[in-house]
Amino acid sequence: MISSPDSPIPRNSPRVTIVGAGRVGSTLAQRIAEKNLADVVLLDIVAGMPQGLALDLMEARGIELHNRLIVGTNDYADTSASTIVVITAGLPRKPGMSRDDLLKTNAKIVVEAAAKAIAHSPQAIFIVVTNPLDVMTYLAWQATGLPRNRVMGMAGVLDSARFETFIALELGVLPADVKAIVLGSHGDLMVPLPRYAHVNGVPVTELLDAPTIERLLERTRNGGAEIVQLMQTGGAFFAPASATSVMVESILLNQSRLLPVAAYLQGEYGLADIVIGVPCRLGCGGIESVLELTLSDEERSALQTSAQAVRQNIDRAQEVLAGVNS
Ligand SMILES: NC(=O)c1ccc[n+]([C@@H]2O[C@H](COP(=O)([O-])OP(=O)(O)OC[C@H]3O[C@@H](n4cnc5c(N)ncnc54)[C@H](O)[C@@H]3O)[C@@H](O)[C@H]2O)c1
């Protein structure tokens, strides 16, 4: 069968819908297609833009040696029967803005996107990328009415990758040999766990002194802002797209990878009715389990502080949405 961007996607291929064909969304589409993971539907409110991007990506297929279809659209009907829906729609930060400054605008966008997407893909697993991440994931979980294993947010994989990058640069080692985990909210109150970081099994605490580790942690906390400040227009998108593609891959290929994911908690870590970054096993059912690490008093208290900030912003977002609906 000869396929064109206008032809329907064959049903035997998994389909990933990406809502928001901006920098993160379009780069993620490229990653998913070029890793040969799934066909992709790119949806945006801007007329013609996702169609143009999809055609551009389709024209690279022969060179990149894959046969995945990429379709651009402004109509949710074209997203039907997606295995995964990724929401990247919304505003990115400008210099000087915190992720929380995006709350008002992005809350409405994410709730609308989640509700429309679930109507066409009732079996889908949702991954939220839009900031402020933990709050937007909570709102998407509410808007879809899905069980908690099928709605999650991407932040921890990116924050961990940033910490790993800074460790690798400091030590002059291969980035892939460095493993680290960052929990908590996606923001200044993220909770990196340096005692779990290692280079091929050698604890980072054996390789770097405490002030150096603290400096790298601080750079990790400001990792997004550092890029926004340098770019001046928009934020990071290459590493965020890579991080999201790893989650998509673990779900589609049922890899059961243990990754830090923003998940809805029901008592784990002493937290309930909140979305926050914790280690999760990701497979074809979405979040297959939440791993409860033994945390020190200091780490547990940092996670609680992080959760309190997310809770306040969830309440703010609910007020904004109630104002819209009244
Ligand atoms: N979770 C993370 O770690 C992480 C990392 C990077 C970026 N982000 C966030 O991801 C979001 C996207 O970032 P970006 O750099 O791609 O921004 P961008 O401005 O390049 O793209 C956003 C896209 O969303 C579209 N959009 C807006 N409203 C829409 C709607 N109602 N329906 C469909 N599409 C809509 C816009 O037209 C635009 O194309 C931002 O909120 C950013 O802060 C999160």
The ligand as a MOL file (V3000), in Angstrom:
LIG
                    3D

  0  0  0     0  0            999 V3000
M  V30 BEGIN CTAB
M  V30 COUNTS 44 48 0 0 0
M  V30 BEGIN ATOM
M  V30 1 N 7.9990 18.8270 31.4760 0
M  V30 2 C 9.1440 19.2810 31.0370 0
M  V30 3 O 10.2020 18.8400 31.4780 0
M  V30 4 C 9.1420 20.3070 29.9490 0
M  V30 5 C 10.3070 20.5520 29.2020 0
M  V30 6 C 10.2510 21.4900 28.1610 0
M  V30 7 C 9.0710 22.1920 27.9090 0
M  V30 8 N 7.9900 21.9690 28.6850 0 CHG=1
M  V30 9 C 6.7230 22.6790 28.4480 0
M  V30 10 O 6.1270 22.1590 27.2720 0
M  V30 11 C 5.2760 23.1600 26.7050 0
M  V30 12 C 5.6010 23.3140 25.2150 0
M  V30 13 O 6.8800 23.8700 25.0570 0
M  V30 14 P 7.4180 24.2440 23.5840 0
M  V30 15 O 8.7810 24.7580 23.7610 0
M  V30 16 O 7.1290 23.1550 22.6310 0 CHG=-1
M  V30 17 O 6.4350 25.4820 23.2560 0
M  V30 18 P 6.0100 25.9940 21.8090 0
M  V30 19 O 5.4620 27.3620 21.9960 0
M  V30 20 O 7.1020 25.7800 20.8300 0
M  V30 21 O 4.8200 24.9960 21.4180 0
M  V30 22 C 3.5800 24.9890 22.0500 0
M  V30 23 C 2.5500 24.6760 20.9670 0
M  V30 24 O 1.2730 24.4990 21.5950 0
M  V30 25 C 0.3190 24.9720 20.6540 0
M  V30 26 N -0.9610 25.2020 21.3170 0
M  V30 27 C -1.3140 26.2420 22.1130 0
M  V30 28 N -2.5930 26.0860 22.4950 0
M  V30 29 C -3.0460 24.9400 21.9530 0
M  V30 30 C -4.2720 24.2440 21.9890 0
M  V30 31 N -5.3300 24.7220 22.6880 0
M  V30 32 N -4.3810 23.0880 21.2950 0
M  V30 33 C -3.3400 22.5960 20.5890 0
M  V30 34 N -2.1410 23.2150 20.5160 0
M  V30 35 C -1.9980 24.3750 21.1900 0
M  V30 36 C 0.9500 26.2230 20.0980 0
M  V30 37 O 0.3200 26.6280 18.8720 0
M  V30 38 C 2.3910 25.7760 19.9170 0
M  V30 39 O 2.6210 25.2510 18.6250 0
M  V30 40 C 5.5100 24.4190 27.5480 0
M  V30 41 O 4.4930 24.5360 28.5260 0
M  V30 42 C 6.8430 24.1660 28.1980 0
M  V30 43 O 7.0210 24.8970 29.3860 0
M  V30 44 C 8.0010 21.0450 29.6870 0
M  V30 END ATOM
M  V30 BEGIN BOND
M  V30 1 1 1 2
M  V30 2 2 2 3
M  V30 3 1 2 4
M  V30 4 1 4 5
M  V30 5 2 4 44
M  V30 6 2 5 6
M  V30 7 1 6 7
M  V30 8 2 7 8
M  V30 9 1 8 9
M  V30 10 1 8 44
M  V30 11 1 9 10
M  V30 12 1 9 42
M  V30 13 1 10 11
M  V30 14 1 11 12
M  V30 15 1 11 40
M  V30 16 1 12 13
M  V30 17 1 13 14
M  V30 18 2 14 15
M  V30 19 1 14 16
M  V30 20 1 14 17
M  V30 21 1 17 18
M  V30 22 2 18 19
M  V30 23 1 18 20
M  V30 24 1 18 21
M  V30 25 1 21 22
M  V30 26 1 22 23
M  V30 27 1 23 24
M  V30 28 1 23 38
M  V30 29 1 24 25
M  V30 30 1 25 26
M  V30 31 1 25 36
M  V30 32 1 26 27
M  V30 33 1 26 35
M  V30 34 2 27 28
M  V30 35 1 28 29
M  V30 36 1 29 30
M  V30 37 2 29 35
M  V30 38 1 30 31
M  V30 39 2 30 32
M  V30 40 1 32 33
M  V30 41 2 33 34
M  V30 42 1 34 35
M  V30 43 1 36 37
M  V30 44 1 36 38
M  V30 45 1 38 39
M  V30 46 1 40 41
M  V30 47 1 40 42
M  V30 48 1 42 43
M  V30 END BOND
M  V30 END CTAB
M  END
